[in-house]
Amino acid sequence: MPHHVVALALPGVVAFDLSTVAQVFGHPAEEEYTFEVVTPDGDDVMTSSGFSIGAVHGLDALDHAHTIIIPGYRPHERPQLATLEAVRDAHRRGARIASVCTGAFALAATGLLDGLTATTHWQDAVELQRLYPNFTVQPDVLYVDHGQVATSAGVAAGIDLCLHLVREDLGARAATRIARRMVVPPHRAGGQAQYIEPAAAPTTHGFAELTDWIVDHLDQSLTVADLARHAHLSERQLARRFAAETGQSPLQWILHQRVLAARHLLENSHLPVDVIAQRTGLGTASTLRRHLRREIDVTPTNYRRTFRAG
């Protein structure tokens, strides 16, 4: 049975956020997910860009959702009580609830974030925290996932969260396939920093060749000096520019790619864990186990069992 995803489009929905969710979960040629759009009263809804979204369903459609995603909206007023109750009911039933960007304001109004940590676009983080002091806003991360509740920062971070959810549902291969179709990076860790100052945002991905080279050489010992030589930069230039481009230091990025590669091999091969650790540059099975637990809180054996079941 496909996993059914519903986007809850509130008045003033941000069209980019809604289309992001649709692109990840609503592609007609992919059968793992089904997708529909819901509005509070089932009528057309105006976007924040001034055009309307039509052919949508009412709140009753939330009853059949496995995942509900609330895209950003402006102005981010408190939704009507019927909408909040419908989301709470779905959560009690076991549905996963997520928000993209300022959709966090609606999710916060349900009370489902109380006692947790959450994020939104960095420009709106102070207001979100002021309005909803019962949880902690983290303004400097891409997304926060608590399992049944998740939030993301703005714009492209919504893509990161949606691909992360695919990865949790179906594994790294499916997430990478969808990312390739969308022509976006297959994974950015949720703990990466948002680009707080506009000047910090990269205009081009200048390290595409270098990062491809790194991924092809994960089984080798890689140092910042190695990367700097390959990129024809000084170590200081490499470290500064790499962090600006990717949001991580070179060594943090390499470690994360090694864990991703290990997850891929756990899903798609019968190789022993110690061999996977060697092939991905993690060295030993115990090192792989430690980093996998740190990232997704599961052992290699249980991870393999989950994605090779059946």
C-alpha positions in Angstrom: 0.0 0.0 0.0 1.5 3.4 -1.0 2.3 5.9 1.7 -0.2 8.7 1.4 1.0 12.3 1.8 -1.3 15.2 2.2 -0.2 18.9 1.9 -2.3 21.2 4.0 -2.4 24.4 2.0 -3.4 27.3 4.3 -4.5 30.8 3.0 -1.4 32.6 1.7 0.4 29.3 1.1 3.9 29.8 -0.3 3.8 28.3 -3.8 7.4 27.1 -3.8 7.0 25.2 -0.5 3.8 23.5 -1.8 5.4 22.6 -5.1 8.4 21.2 -3.3 6.2 18.7 -1.4 4.4 17.9 -4.6 7.6 17.3 -6.5 9.0 14.9 -4.0 5.8 12.9 -3.1 3.5 13.5 -6.1 5.4 12.4 -9.2 3.0 10.3 -11.3 5.6 7.8 -12.4 6.6 6.8 -8.9 4.4 4.4 -7.0 5.8 4.5 -3.4 3.7 7.6 -2.5 0.3 9.0 -3.3 -0.3 12.7 -2.9 -3.1 15.3 -2.6 -3.6 18.9 -1.5 -6.1 19.9 1.2 -7.4 23.3 2.2 -9.3 24.1 5.3 -12.7 24.4 3.6 -12.0 22.4 0.4 -12.2 25.6 -1.7 -9.5 27.2 -3.8 -6.8 29.0 -1.8 -4.8 32.1 -2.7 -1.1 31.7 -2.6 1.3 34.3 -1.2 2.3 35.1 -4.8 -1.3 36.2 -5.8 -2.6 33.2 -7.8 -4.9 30.5 -6.5 -4.5 26.8 -6.1 -7.5 24.7 -7.2 -8.7 21.1 -7.5 -8.2 20.5 -3.8 -9.9 18.5 -1.0 -11.3 19.4 2.4 -10.1 18.5 5.9 -11.8 15.0 5.7 -8.9 13.9 3.5 -6.6 14.2 6.5 -8.3 11.1 7.9 -6.5 8.9 5.4 -3.0 10.5 5.5 0.1 8.8 6.6 2.0 12.0 6.5 0.7 15.6 6.6 3.0 18.4 5.5 2.1 22.1 6.1 3.9 24.4 3.6 4.8 27.9 4.6 2.2 30.6 4.4 1.9 34.4 4.9 0.6 36.1 6.9 1.2 33.2 9.4 -2.0 33.7 11.3 -3.4 31.0 13.7 -5.5 28.5 11.7 -9.1 28.0 12.5 -9.9 25.6 15.3 -11.3 23.0 13.0 -8.0 22.8 11.1 -6.0 22.5 14.3 -8.3 19.7 15.6 -8.1 17.8 12.3 -4.3 17.9 12.5 -4.3 16.8 16.1 -6.7 14.0 15.4 -4.4 12.8 12.6 -1.4 12.9 14.9 -3.3 10.9 17.6 -4.2 8.3 14.9 -0.4 7.9 14.1 0.1 10.2 11.1 3.5 12.0 10.8 3.1 15.8 10.8 5.8 18.0 9.3 6.1 21.7 8.4 8.1 23.5 5.8 9.4 27.0 6.6 6.7 29.2 8.2 4.3 26.2 8.2 5.8 25.8 11.7 3.5 28.6 12.9 0.5 26.4 12.1 2.1 23.3 13.5 3.0 25.2 16.7 -0.6 26.3 17.1 -1.6 22.6 17.4 0.6 22.2 20.5 2.4 19.2 19.0 5.7 21.0 19.2 5.4 21.7 23.0 8.5 20.5 24.8 10.4 19.8 21.7 12.8 21.7 19.4 11.8 23.1 16.0 13.0 25.4 13.3 11.6 27.7 10.6 13.1 30.3 8.3 15.8 32.2 10.2 14.0 35.5 9.5 10.9 34.3 11.4 12.5 32.4 14.2 12.3 35.2 16.8 8.6 35.7 16.1 7.9 32.0 16.3 9.7 31.8 19.6 7.9 34.8 21.0 4.4 33.5 20.0 5.1 29.9 21.2 7.5 29.8 24.2 6.6 26.2 25.1 9.2 24.8 22.7 12.7 25.8 21.6 13.3 27.3 18.2 16.6 26.5 16.6 17.2 29.1 13.9 20.5 27.8 12.6 19.6 24.3 11.3 18.0 23.0 8.1 15.5 20.7 9.7 14.6 19.0 13.0 13.0 15.5 13.0 11.5 14.0 16.1 10.0 11.0 14.3 6.2 11.8 14.3 6.8 15.6 14.2 9.3 17.4 12.0 10.0 21.0 10.9 12.3 22.6 8.3 13.8 26.0 7.6 12.9 28.0 4.5 13.1 27.6 0.8 15.5 24.8 -0.2 15.6 23.3 3.3 12.1 22.0 2.6 13.6 19.8 -0.1 16.1 18.6 2.4 13.4 17.6 4.9 11.2 15.9 2.3 14.2 13.9 1.0 15.1 13.0 4.6 11.5 11.7 5.1 11.8 9.6 2.0 15.1 8.2 3.2 13.5 7.3 6.5 10.6 5.6 4.8 12.3 3.9 1.8 16.0 4.1 2.3 18.9 6.0 0.6 18.4 4.5 -2.8 14.9 5.9 -3.2 15.9 9.3 -1.8 18.8 9.5 -4.2 16.7 8.6 -7.2 14.2 11.3 -6.4 16.9 13.8 -5.8 18.5 13.0 -9.1 15.1 13.5 -10.8 14.8 16.9 -9.2 18.5 17.7 -9.9 19.3 18.6 -6.3 21.9 17.2 -3.8 20.8 13.9 -2.4 21.3 14.8 1.2 22.2 17.6 3.5 22.2 16.8 7.2 19.6 18.5 9.3 22.1 20.0 11.6 23.8 22.1 8.9 23.5 25.8 9.4 21.1 28.0 7.5 22.7 30.8 5.6 22.0 33.5 8.2 23.4 36.4 6.3 22.5 36.7 2.6 26.1 37.3 1.7 27.0 33.9 3.0 24.8 32.1 0.4 26.9 30.6 -2.5 26.1 31.8 -6.0 27.4 28.6 -7.6 28.4 25.2 -6.3 32.1 25.7 -7.0 33.1 22.4 -5.3 31.1 20.1 -7.5 34.1 18.4 -9.0 35.9 18.2 -5.7 32.9 16.7 -3.9 32.5 14.1 -6.7 36.1 13.2 -6.3 35.7 12.8 -2.5 32.8 10.5 -3.0 34.8 8.4 -5.4 37.7 8.1 -2.8 35.9 7.6 0.5 37.8 4.3 1.1 41.0 6.4 1.3 42.4 8.5 4.1 41.4 12.1 3.2 42.8 15.2 4.9 42.1 18.8 4.4 45.6 19.0 2.8 44.6 16.4 0.3 41.5 18.3 -0.6 43.3 21.6 -0.8 45.9 20.1 -3.2 43.1 18.6 -5.4 41.3 22.0 -5.5 44.5 24.0 -6.0 43.8 26.1 -2.9 45.5 26.7 0.4 44.1 24.8 3.3 42.7 28.0 4.8 41.0 28.9 1.5 39.6 25.4 1.1 38.2 25.3 4.7 36.6 28.7 4.4 35.1 28.3 1.0 33.9 24.7 1.6 32.0 25.8 4.7 30.4 28.7 2.8 29.4 26.4 0.0 28.1 23.3 2.0 27.4 24.6 5.5 29.9 22.0 6.9 33.6 21.7 7.4 35.4 19.5 4.9 35.9 16.7 7.4 32.3 16.9 8.7 31.1 16.6 5.1 33.3 13.6 4.4 32.2 11.8 7.6 28.5 12.3 6.6 29.1 11.0 3.1 30.8 8.0 4.5 27.8 7.2 6.7 25.5 7.7 3.7 27.7 5.3 1.6 27.6 2.8 4.4 23.8 3.0 4.6 23.6 2.4 0.8 25.7 -0.7 1.1 23.7 -2.0 4.1 20.6 -1.6 2.0 21.8 -3.0 -1.2 24.5 -5.6 -0.5 25.2 -8.6 1.7 28.7 -7.4 2.6 29.8 -7.9 6.2 29.7 -4.8 8.3 33.4 -4.7 8.8 33.9 -4.8 5.0 31.4 -2.0 4.5 33.3 0.1 7.2 36.6 -0.4 5.3 35.1 0.4 1.9 33.5 3.6 3.1 36.6 4.8 5.0 35.1 4.4 8.5 37.7 1.8 9.3 36.1 -0.6 11.7 32.7 -2.1 12.4 32.6 -0.4 15.8 33.3 3.0 14.2 30.5 2.5 11.7 28.2 1.4 14.5 29.0 4.4 16.6 28.4 6.9 13.7 25.2 5.2 12.5 23.8 5.3 16.0 24.8 9.0 16.3 23.0 9.9 13.1 19.9 7.8 13.1 20.0 5.9 16.4 20.0 2.4 15.0 22.6 -0.4 14.7 23.9 -1.6 11.3 22.1 -4.9 11.7 18.8 -3.4 12.5 19.1 -0.9 9.7 19.9 -3.7 7.2 17.0 -5.7 8.5 14.6 -2.8 8.1 15.5 -2.1 4.4 16.0 -5.6 3.3 12.8 -7.0 4.8 10.9 -9.0 2.2 
